[in-house]
Amino acid sequence: MEIIYQTNRTMLFEEINPEKLDLITIVGDVKGIDSLSDEKIKEINEHLLVRSFDEFLDKFSPTVYSFFNAANQKVVYTLKKPEGIDEDSISEIRINQSNDFLKMLFTLIDTKRSQGITNVDFKFENLLDMISPKKVMDDIRQVRKEIHYMYGEYEKLDDGDPKKLDMGDKLNAMFEEASQNYNNVMAMLPLAIEDIKTRLLLGGAQEENSGELIQVGMLSIGESGELKIIEAPKSEGTELMLLDENSTGDLSQVFEQDYNSITDTPSDYVKDLVVRTFVPLPAVQTKVDTAVEVQNYNTYLEFYKNAKDDFVKAVKPLVEKILGVKMFFDQYATKSKGMLPTMLVANNKLDMLVKSSNIPRLETYLNTVNAKNEFSDTIWFGIVPSIELEAAGKVKVTRERFKGNEKVVKQGGNSMESLSMLLQVVKDYKIQMFFNFESGEETTFNSMATAGIDKYIDKCSTLVRREYSEFAIPCVPNFTIIPKDKSGVIIDSKMLQTESGVQLSKEKEDILKLWIEGVYVGAAYVAAGLVAAYQCPEYLRETFKTVNKNYPGVRFDIEAGDNSLRTVTTMAKEITGFTNTIKDAINRKNFGFVFSSENAQLQEKDIRRITVYKARSMAMSEDGFDSIYKTLVSTYIERILRYQTGDFKHENIVRFFSNNPSSQKSKWLGSRGSVNSIIQDGDDMSFIIDEKSNMCHIDLVFNGNVKNLEVMITKGTSSVKA
């Protein structure tokens, strides 16, 4: 670990935010140069390297752009900043921890993980309504409560008191967050919807949807002793603005001034809405035009539902990438941090990166970080999500008798050709590429449990028996965050005006519902995340007793013994398991990095997480495909050998493999017995030097299987005896 102190830097070949810098742009022109300067590598790391999910959101600030189309009265959402439209007309929606859609997905993942139940039993609908206006309003009520509390504490303190100034800073931050939505009509819509509902149905009636006309009254005993409720005397509007003990009056003025100073196009309706939302005053008895309010409510609701629908469709591909990055970092679930996984985001589309004009830039970058005896910036793994998987055998329909799925052209998938081009480049730099197929119902656990893995093997057949085969790792199946058939979100019901007042409709056609159409995470993110995590000795120490702190987890074989039940993913189980027929097929072919959602126990504890069933690359071996750890150990040994022998000097190679107790081979042999020992029981390493061809042939033996490594010798001046 003193020589190579990280073996888990991972490169993501994906575009996250086209408005941010990317690898091709920063590397720039490389004509006539073999390597980038240290300053250039520092600049690349500054813009593209992330050490945590929060840093990823911070550096790349994933964004959806929206503008209004007056021609069709719709909101248009796009992941690319629209050109030719005035800056002022474009709204930027940051997809971060406070975005309601992302927040809902995080909560869903965490809840599913803590419950550990399969998709079929999980109550998705209980969490999906987090993006309904009612739940958005609940979040605002919480913020409101905090603002009121903080403001009350602030007012109690003397001016100039340092504590008061600290609270002032916190209040400013709270107001800043609240005010971000003043100009965003879309963000104000849920408030307007809930506000009308509260005023017309007076809060309590919301739940029962009854909504009869309400006159606030008081209980009294009449002349002849009868008990009756009479209408309460109306308060005059002016006296309500008198300060109550909570200083709500002052606060309402602060919000009013804040709104007026920030908003470009002030509207009294929205100003009152903001004040009512954040500083609910005792209800002033103003005359409500019920018909207008009901019409407003239904218009707002319809518009909100359609806009939310369009937003979800536009943002979903981006959200799936964001979730992927989060899942990559989540796999490193350890209390004591050691070798933290890091990610370098190329921020380029794959087809752009592998264009013949751009490949030299990628090669120059990789040559700089992967072909030196300096390993702090070395890239060990890569992630390529969304490889296209064409489904064959669909019936051609000429006449549509029933409403079926709209034919949507999938955007942003990567082709097998692009992946092959990339593998051709990265094989020289020994980067193991985890890739997965496009997400959707065809690539889930459910699909694999019924259809097996043959379609994946067929699709990957072009990657077999190539120079780069051992660096290609197909990851299956993808993870389902929300299944397509359980992705309906009820927004709310339309409002009806009846003789007895207003009420929410109970008719099925008046319930507004949108479909998210399923949310998925690519298997490559989780596979790379888990392999990057178990490179760290501290991570392994959480579940294994014998861990050598001096070695990374390059030789750790997740398929051996009960290793896969100890190093589990953070993903909750999805199905009850694969049938024995499917498992037999997987075991017979030993294909790919396969995840498993099986019932299993370790030391009488149920495993409620998804585990790894196979961890193989596309390299062929006697029993199907080869384990990924063999390539990793081979790369590691080659890099240590190059470092310790001064770029493969003849006499130093002899010394490296000698039986001398101080040789590297002797040290590795002497430290067997740990789960991450470089040479395990049953392993061996030997070498033959071919003087004619100037090559050193190294045989690495893993449990009887031999893997060859060849290095070009640098001739020394003196001969040396072993």
Secondary structure, DSSP 8 states (H G I E B T S, - for coil): --S---S-EEEE---S-TTS--HHHHH---TT-SS--HHHHHHHHHHHEESSHHHHHHHH--EEEEEEETTTTEEEEESS--TTS-GGG-EEEE-STT-HHHHHHHHHHHHHHHHT--TTTS-THHHHGGGSHHHHHHHHHHHHHHHHHHHHHHHHS-TT-HHHHHHHHHHHHHHHHHHTTTT-HHHHHHHHHHHHHHHHHTTTHHHHT--B----EEEEE-TTS-EEEEE-----TGGGGS--TT-HHHHHHHHHHHHHHH-SS--HHHHHHHHHHHS--S-------HHHHHHHHHHHHHHHHHHHHHHHHHHHHHHHHHHHHHHHHHT---SS--S--EEEE--S-HHHHTSTTTHHHHHHHHHHHHSSS--TT---EEEEEEE----------SS--S---------S-B-HHHHHHHHHHHGGGT-EEEEEE--SGGGSHHHHHHH-SHHHHHHTGGGTTSTTGGGEEEEES-EEEE-GGG-EEEEEE-EEEETTEEEE---GGGEEEEE---EEE-HHHHHHHHHHHTTSHHHHHTT-S---TTS-STT--TTSTTHHHHS--S-B--SS---HHHHHHHHHHT-SEEEE---EEETTEEE-B-EEEEEEEEEEETTEEEEHHHHHHHHHHHHHHHHHTTTTBHHHHHHHHSS-TTSHHHHHHHTTTSTT-SS-TT-EEEEEEETTTTEEEEEEEETTEEEEEEEE-B--SS----
